[in-house]
Amino acid sequence: MDYATLSILFLLIGLVILVGEFFIPSGGFLAILTIICFVISVWSAWKAWGNTSPVIWSIYLASIIVIIPAVLSGMIYLLPRTKFGRRVILDAPTSEDVVPYTEKQLQLEELIGKRGKTKTQMMPGGIVVIEGARIHAQSEGLSIDAEEEVVVIGIDGNRLVVRLYQETSSKEGEENNESSEQDLLANNPPEEPFDF
Protein backbone atom coordinates (compact mmCIF):
# COMPACT_ATOMS: atom_id res chain seq x y z
CA MET A 1 0.00 0.00 0.00
CA ASP A 2 1.29 3.42 -0.85
CA TYR A 3 1.30 6.43 1.51
CA ALA A 4 -1.56 8.20 -0.29
CA THR A 5 -3.89 5.23 0.27
CA LEU A 6 -2.77 4.93 3.90
CA SER A 7 -3.49 8.61 4.55
CA ILE A 8 -7.05 8.33 3.22
CA LEU A 9 -7.63 4.98 4.96
CA PHE A 10 -6.46 6.20 8.39
CA LEU A 11 -8.46 9.42 7.98
CA LEU A 12 -11.64 7.38 7.38
CA ILE A 13 -10.85 4.98 10.27
CA GLY A 14 -10.22 7.98 12.55
CA LEU A 15 -13.55 9.55 11.58
CA VAL A 16 -15.43 6.27 12.22
CA ILE A 17 -13.79 5.92 15.64
CA LEU A 18 -14.59 9.59 16.37
CA VAL A 19 -18.28 8.92 15.64
CA GLY A 20 -18.10 5.80 17.83
CA GLU A 21 -16.70 7.89 20.70
CA PHE A 22 -20.08 9.63 20.96
CA PHE A 23 -22.00 6.36 21.35
CA ILE A 24 -19.57 4.12 23.25
CA PRO A 25 -18.42 5.19 26.72
CA SER A 26 -14.72 4.34 26.56
CA GLY A 27 -13.17 6.69 29.09
CA GLY A 28 -11.18 8.43 26.37
CA PHE A 29 -9.65 5.27 24.88
CA LEU A 30 -11.43 5.78 21.55
CA ALA A 31 -10.39 9.44 21.53
CA ILE A 32 -6.75 8.38 21.87
CA LEU A 33 -7.18 5.88 19.01
CA THR A 34 -8.77 8.64 16.92
CA ILE A 35 -5.83 10.97 17.52
CA ILE A 36 -3.37 8.19 16.65
CA CYS A 37 -5.25 7.50 13.38
CA PHE A 38 -5.23 11.20 12.46
CA VAL A 39 -1.50 11.50 13.22
CA ILE A 40 -0.73 8.43 11.05
CA SER A 41 -2.96 9.87 8.32
CA VAL A 42 -1.18 13.26 8.35
CA TRP A 43 2.25 11.57 8.42
CA SER A 44 1.28 9.32 5.49
CA ALA A 45 -0.03 12.32 3.55
CA TRP A 46 3.23 14.17 4.18
CA LYS A 47 5.20 11.18 2.90
CA ALA A 48 2.93 10.94 -0.16
CA TRP A 49 2.54 14.62 -1.12
CA GLY A 50 4.64 16.82 1.16
CA ASN A 51 7.67 17.20 -1.11
CA THR A 52 6.26 16.10 -4.46
CA SER A 53 2.85 17.84 -4.59
CA PRO A 54 2.57 20.73 -2.12
CA VAL A 55 -0.83 21.73 -3.58
CA ILE A 56 -2.37 18.32 -2.81
CA TRP A 57 -0.72 18.40 0.64
CA SER A 58 -2.31 21.83 1.32
CA ILE A 59 -5.71 20.63 0.10
CA TYR A 60 -5.42 17.55 2.33
CA LEU A 61 -4.59 19.66 5.43
CA ALA A 62 -7.41 22.11 4.67
CA SER A 63 -9.86 19.24 4.26
CA ILE A 64 -8.83 17.73 7.62
CA ILE A 65 -9.21 21.13 9.29
CA VAL A 66 -12.77 21.32 7.90
CA ILE A 67 -13.85 17.64 8.13
CA ILE A 68 -12.97 16.95 11.78
CA PRO A 69 -14.93 19.91 13.25
CA ALA A 70 -17.78 19.21 10.81
CA VAL A 71 -18.04 15.60 12.03
CA LEU A 72 -17.88 16.75 15.67
CA SER A 73 -20.58 19.39 15.24
CA GLY A 74 -22.69 16.99 13.17
CA MET A 75 -22.54 14.41 15.96
CA ILE A 76 -23.42 17.02 18.58
CA TYR A 77 -26.38 18.02 16.41
CA LEU A 78 -27.51 14.47 15.58
CA LEU A 79 -26.95 12.73 18.94
CA PRO A 80 -29.96 14.28 20.73
CA ARG A 81 -32.15 13.31 17.78
CA THR A 82 -31.34 9.59 17.94
CA LYS A 83 -33.14 7.06 20.14
CA PHE A 84 -29.92 6.40 22.07
CA GLY A 85 -29.23 10.12 22.47
CA ARG A 86 -32.70 10.80 23.87
CA ARG A 87 -32.06 8.15 26.52
CA VAL A 88 -28.65 9.53 27.45
CA ILE A 89 -29.31 13.28 27.36
CA LEU A 90 -31.89 14.69 29.77
CA ASP A 91 -34.52 17.08 28.46
CA ALA A 92 -34.60 20.63 29.77
CA PRO A 93 -37.46 21.30 32.17
CA THR A 94 -40.61 22.63 30.52
CA SER A 95 -42.54 25.62 31.78
CA GLU A 96 -45.15 23.23 33.20
CA ASP A 97 -42.42 21.62 35.32
CA VAL A 98 -41.19 24.97 36.63
CA VAL A 99 -44.57 26.65 37.29
CA PRO A 100 -45.57 24.54 40.32
CA TYR A 101 -42.42 25.69 42.15
CA THR A 102 -43.21 29.33 41.38
CA GLU A 103 -46.81 28.89 42.51
CA LYS A 104 -45.61 27.24 45.74
CA GLN A 105 -43.28 30.19 46.39
CA LEU A 106 -46.14 32.64 45.91
CA GLN A 107 -48.35 30.63 48.28
CA LEU A 108 -45.62 30.64 50.92
CA GLU A 109 -45.05 34.39 50.52
CA GLU A 110 -48.74 35.00 51.24
CA LEU A 111 -48.28 33.34 54.65
CA ILE A 112 -45.69 35.84 55.91
CA GLY A 113 -47.08 37.55 59.01
CA LYS A 114 -49.72 34.85 59.64
CA ARG A 115 -49.91 32.87 62.87
CA GLY A 116 -50.15 29.13 63.35
CA LYS A 117 -49.23 26.29 65.70
CA THR A 118 -46.32 23.91 65.66
CA LYS A 119 -47.42 20.33 65.03
CA THR A 120 -44.03 18.84 65.88
CA GLN A 121 -41.10 20.04 67.92
CA MET A 122 -38.99 22.45 65.86
CA MET A 123 -35.28 21.59 66.24
CA PRO A 124 -35.01 23.88 64.19
CA GLY A 125 -37.07 22.21 61.43
CA GLY A 126 -40.52 20.72 61.80
CA ILE A 127 -44.17 20.97 60.79
CA VAL A 128 -46.50 23.90 61.48
CA VAL A 129 -50.23 24.18 60.87
CA ILE A 130 -51.27 27.51 59.37
CA GLU A 131 -54.86 28.04 58.21
CA GLY A 132 -55.44 24.28 58.45
CA ALA A 133 -52.51 23.34 56.19
CA ARG A 134 -49.49 21.34 57.39
CA ILE A 135 -46.36 23.06 56.11
CA HIS A 136 -42.65 22.39 56.55
CA ALA A 137 -41.03 25.17 58.54
CA GLN A 138 -37.93 26.04 60.49
CA SER A 139 -37.35 28.28 63.46
CA GLU A 140 -34.73 30.99 63.63
CA GLY A 141 -32.39 28.47 65.21
CA LEU A 142 -34.03 28.00 68.60
CA SER A 143 -35.97 24.92 69.59
CA ILE A 144 -39.75 25.39 69.75
CA ASP A 145 -41.99 22.85 71.47
CA ALA A 146 -45.02 21.26 69.81
CA GLU A 147 -48.39 23.05 70.07
CA GLU A 148 -46.75 26.48 70.47
CA GLU A 149 -48.16 29.51 68.69
CA VAL A 150 -45.78 30.87 66.04
CA VAL A 151 -45.74 33.65 63.48
CA VAL A 152 -44.27 33.38 59.97
CA ILE A 153 -41.42 35.84 59.48
CA GLY A 154 -39.98 34.72 56.14
CA ILE A 155 -39.20 32.01 53.60
CA ASP A 156 -36.01 29.96 53.21
CA GLY A 157 -36.16 27.96 49.97
CA ASN A 158 -39.37 25.93 50.18
CA ARG A 159 -39.74 26.26 53.96
CA LEU A 160 -41.33 28.88 56.14
CA VAL A 161 -39.24 30.59 58.80
CA VAL A 162 -41.18 30.98 62.05
CA ARG A 163 -40.70 32.50 65.49
CA LEU A 164 -42.61 32.09 68.75
CA TYR A 165 -45.54 34.46 68.77
CA GLN A 166 -45.01 35.42 72.42
CA GLU A 167 -41.39 36.18 71.62
CA THR A 168 -42.48 38.58 68.89
CA SER A 169 -45.00 40.34 71.10
CA SER A 170 -42.56 40.52 74.04
CA LYS A 171 -39.86 42.03 71.81
CA GLU A 172 -42.34 44.64 70.63
CA GLY A 173 -43.29 45.25 74.25
CA GLU A 174 -39.65 45.67 75.27
CA GLU A 175 -39.14 48.15 72.45
CA ASN A 176 -42.26 50.05 73.58
CA ASN A 177 -41.03 50.05 77.20
CA GLU A 178 -37.62 51.38 76.18
CA SER A 179 -39.16 54.12 74.04
CA SER A 180 -41.61 55.09 76.80
CA GLU A 181 -38.73 55.32 79.34
CA GLN A 182 -36.78 57.51 76.92
CA ASP A 183 -39.85 59.71 76.39
CA LEU A 184 -40.33 59.96 80.15
CA LEU A 185 -36.72 61.01 80.69
CA ALA A 186 -36.87 63.49 77.82
CA ASN A 187 -40.05 65.12 79.15
CA ASN A 188 -39.02 65.06 82.84
CA PRO A 189 -35.26 65.48 83.16
CA PRO A 190 -33.81 64.83 86.64
CA GLU A 191 -33.70 67.96 88.77
CA GLU A 192 -30.25 67.32 90.16
CA PRO A 193 -27.42 65.58 88.36
CA PHE A 194 -26.35 62.26 89.73
CA ASP A 195 -23.45 62.48 92.12
CA PHE A 196 -20.90 59.70 91.70
N, C-alpha and C positions, 0 to 999 in steps of 0.2 A: 504494500500500500504506500502510495506517495504521501507527502506532507500536506498537500492541498486536500486530499480526501480525508486525512486524519483531522485536519482543522474543522472541516464541516461536520464530520461524524461526532467529534467531541463537543462541538457547539450544540448539536441536536441532543446528545445524551445529557449535557448539562442543563438544557432547557427542560427536558422531561423530568429530570431529578428535581429541578427547581419547582415545577408544578406539583410534583409528589410531596415536596416539603410542606405545602399548604394542607394536604390531606392526611399525611402520616406523621404522628407525633414522634419525632426521632431524637429530640434533645439536641438538635444542631448537627447531628451526624450527616444527614442528607445535605445540609448547607455546606459542610466541609467538602463532601464529595462534589457538589456543584462547583465550588470554587476551584477544586483540583481539575475538574473537566474543562472549565473555562481557561485556566492557566495553560493546560496542555494544548487546547485549541489555539490560543494566541501564539504559543511557542511554535506550533506546527505551521501556522499561517506565516509567521516570520521566516521560518525555514523555507517555506514554499515561495513566498512573494516578497519578502523584505528587501532583498538586494536586487532581484531580477525584475520585479514589477511593482514599483512603489505606488502606482495608482491603484492597483488591485488591493495592495496592503492597506492603503488609506480607506478604500471603500469597505474592506472587511472590518477595520477598527470602528468606522462610523456606524456600520450596521450593528455591531455588538453594542455600542453605546446606546443605540436606539432600541434594539430588540430586548435586551435584558430589562430595562425599566418598563417597556411596554408589556412584557409578560407578567412582571410583578404587579403593575397596576391593573392589568386584565384579571389576574387572579383575585386581587382585592375586590374588584368590582363583581366578579362572577361568584365568588365563594358564598356570600350571603344569599344568593339566588338559587343555590343547589339544595337538595334535600339534606345532605350531610351538613352543609353550612348553616342551615336554619336550626339544626339540632345543636350545633356547637356554639353559635353566636346568639346571645340573648337579645330579645327585642327591647327597644327603648320603651319606657312606660308611656301609656296613652294618657290622654287628658282625663279619661274616666277613672284610671287608676290613681291619679294624683288628686282629683277633686274631693274624694272622701276625707283625705287628710286635711285639706283646706277647710272643709265644712266642719270637721271636728275642732280645728283650731278656733274657728269663729264661735262655735258653741261654748268652748271653754272660756273664751274671752268675755262672753256675756255673763259668766258666773262670777267675775271679779267683783268683790264687795258683798257678795251674798253670804248668808250664814247657813251652816249645816251642822251635822253631828258626825263624830268619828265612829265608824262601825268597828274598826279594829284598832289596836294600839299602834300609834305612829312612831316608828323607831328608825329613821324619820319618815319612812314611807308606809303607806297603808291605804285603807279604803275609807272614804267619807260618803255620807248620804246628804245630797243637796237637792232640794225640791223633788224628793222621792227617787232620785237616780243615784246608783252606786258608782262612784268615780274614784279612780286611782289618784292619790294625792301624796304630798310630802310636806312635812313641817319645815320650819326654818332651820332645823338642826336639833331642836329640842324634842324630847320624847313627850308625846301626848297620849293620855290614857283613852281607852274606849269610852264611848258615850259622852264625850266632852263636846261642848259647843265651840265651833271654830268659825272663822271668817276667811274667805278666799282673798288673798292679797296679790296673787300673780299666777303666771304660767311658766313652767319649766319643761320645754319639749311637749310631751303629750300628757303631762301631769299638772294638777293644780298645786299651788303652794299655799298652805294654810297656816294660820296662827290661832292660838286660843282666843276666844272672843273676850273673855274677862281680861286677858293680858292687853288687848287692844284698848278696851274701855279704861283700864287702870292707867295705861300710859297716857291716854288723853286726859284723864283726871289729874295725873301728876303734872302734866304740862299746864293745865288750867290752874292748879294750886300754885305752881311756880310763878305764873304770870300774875295771879291775884296778889301774891306776896310782893312782887316787884311793884305792882300798881299801888299797893298799900304803903310801901316805903317811899315811893315817889310822891304820893299825895301827902303823907304825914312824915316828914323827915324827923329823925330824933332831935330832941331839943338840945341835948348836950352831947358832945362827941364822946366816944368811948375812951376811957382812960386805961391804957395798958401799962 
